[in-house]
Amino acid sequence: MGVQVQHFYAQMRAKKWKHGGLFFLANPTYMVVDLEYVKNILTKDFQHFVDRGVYYNEDVDPIGAHLFALGGTKWRNLRTKLTPTFTSGKMKMMFQTLIDCESNLHKKIQAQKNKPIDIKDVLGCFTTDIIGSCAFGLDCNTFEDEDSPFRKYGKKVFVATPLERLKIAIFMNFPKVGRFFKMRQVSKDISDFYSKVVKDTVEYREKHNYSRKDFMQLLIDLKNDGNALTLDEITAQSFIFFLAGFETSSTTMTFALYELAKNSEVQEKVREEVLAVLGKHGGKITYEAIQDMKYMNQVLNETLRKYPPVPFITRQCIKEYKIPDQEIIIETGTRVIIPILGIHYDPEYYPDPQKFDPERFSEENVNKRHHYAHLPFGEGPRICIGLRFGLMQSKVGLASLLSKYRFKLNERTKQPMKFQVKSFVLAAEGEVWLDAESL
């Protein structure tokens, strides 16, 4: 879907259009091309486009009523309550939990020495353990237990069966039909599993007066501090935090290592920075150390340009909107598409867009470019709330691996890389096989 939207963007751009119209099934949809219009919709005129237009049905499926899907006043109230849980201070508080998951990552790589490594699977286990620990306070043990329910249900959410894709097409385009037939956004077995985990965790901590430095504790504290956060709301937020945190970060790290394996000079440059910074911080990966890794930021930003986890985002017009300098009205209820993948591959903003070049994100080059030409986390009031956490765990994972191993592309990796057709987030088709050599 994301690649298809990218093609539409390229066609509109070739015609020098600032915007255009598409049909999603029977629904007319407005697609933005000009970056000033993108800025207006995401930020400047946000009050017209508060909602994402994502389907959820709280009555039958309360776990689907999470921050990503909610709109209007419900979204605003919840966002206000949750924003303090994602400050840099709170990230620093959770940092040790990330570091505790590092040893299992190295054990797994060591066990695969002299064999091709399915890096996507290894990093999926790493981020599942991190998020399971931070979101639910549980040891998911995915490296040892291949049938870990967290790994199983986590994967299941992102790859839909043909029947599920048909249901999604119906409720996304005809939400009234979806609500009439009591369609769920999240299948019952997934919902039941996560709901039970959250209920048991909350009950245990409250009964035994047990506290832990994690996201779950922050939500429990909110509930008990008179913020009127219900158990259903805690479940829904833990669920989306788990999903958004493990899949997007593991695919981002996978793509970063894939590109570094293909570009040895870039890999050496980022490794030199990692080793130099760790040298200044007593050889340890600390919160302060990863803030010092400037070139690592550039590598991640370039990875997120080439492989944005969400290739396009949607907004829904909630009150009639006249496009500035045009005689065109966007009517209430119209879905709006921001084609992130298209913008990220636009040669006007990124010459030779297929090339992996972290120098695009040097301070000088960033300042020359339109601020809305790089949107891996969205932008404006609905920018990804977990942005800091996602980057933090990606940097920890990459710094940890690059400080100990040199990576090369194994011949089993299919070239050129293709994207999964059935996946909600941008993910590689098939495995990404790398060879790891100890430094």
C-alpha angles and dihedrals in degrees: 000000000000092000090048090053088049089056091052089050091052091050092050091046091051088056089049091240119160091208141349146193131254135177119233097197100306096340121101108227130194117223121197121217106162112080094221088058089048088053091049094052098042098039123354098050095023092136088074093050106037095132128071093208090232114156121242133156110204094185096064100018113032092168088067092061094086131139094269093056104034122097140188122012093346091058093044094050094047094045089053091051094046101041094083090058091065102051120126088253091058091045089053089050091056095043097096089056088061092048090050089063093053098084093060089052091056092044089055094049091046091050089055095047114141089015129090110268122221091220095183091060094044093051091044088058091046095052092041089056092047096047093040088055096043098039100037105013090237135131101236092186092201095157092062099030111057089184094053106153090222090058093042097049092038091058092043094059093059101046114059126200117233090260092050091049090053090051090049090051090052100047095039092052100031106029093168089058089048092052093045091055091041093239116184124222090207119043115248098246092053092045093048092050096051093040091055092047092053095043092050093045095049092045093048094049094046094045095048096034087237120164132187135180098252145104093266091058091051089054092047090050089051090051092051096042093070095265091128093232107164126213089250090055092048089050094049094048094045089050096052091042089054094047097042092044103048103039102040095046095045092050091046092052090045092053091044093054091044090056093042090051089054094043106049095175091057090045091053092048095052091043091053089053093048093050093045093050093045088050089059091049100051095268091293130120102236133169089254092048095058090048087059094056099098098161089048086058089054091050091051093046091051090047090051089049093054095036111026105183091223105041095197135009131211136218130183123221106238097180130024112279130199112208109236113254090008134091090225125116122203105212125224111272095028115138116232125204126206106197101214096172091050093051092046092055096043107125091211090067098028115027112213090012095190090063118095105229120159089188087079085076099051110127091253095052094044090053091053093054131077109266091231094055090089115052111154091139098031118244142246126037091333095052111139107286091208095054094117094047093047093051092043095056092042091053092047091051095047095043090049094051099039092050091061108026143042113218129214130180113257118221090239090072109099115241130237094033117239128197126242110259097206099045123104092212124049105271136161119261107241127353127322105224119199135175116226121206120189115240 
